Amino acid sequence: MEKLIEILEGLNPDVDYANTKDLVDGHYLDSLTILSLVSEIEDEFDVEIPTIEIVPNNFNSVESLWKLITKLQKDE
């Protein structure tokens, strides 16, 4: 999960990712940032995030993102 936080901090270092639970709803991540994030996650964790999974619930917190990543890794 540390690598995920590093990726997020590279996109926007001004957010406390460990404690923020509304990354999308609180407008910390916008659509362009999410697209960059998806690309970096796919490269770093060797997963493919289907378009159907790019929803606010999966991107609102580090925990929900990590849960998505581990699910996708198990599915492959």
Secondary structure, 3 states (H helix, E strand, C coil): CHHHHHHHHHHCCCCCCCCCCCCCCCCCCCHHHHHHHHHHHHHHHCCCCCHHHCCHHHHCCHHHHHHHHHHHHHHC
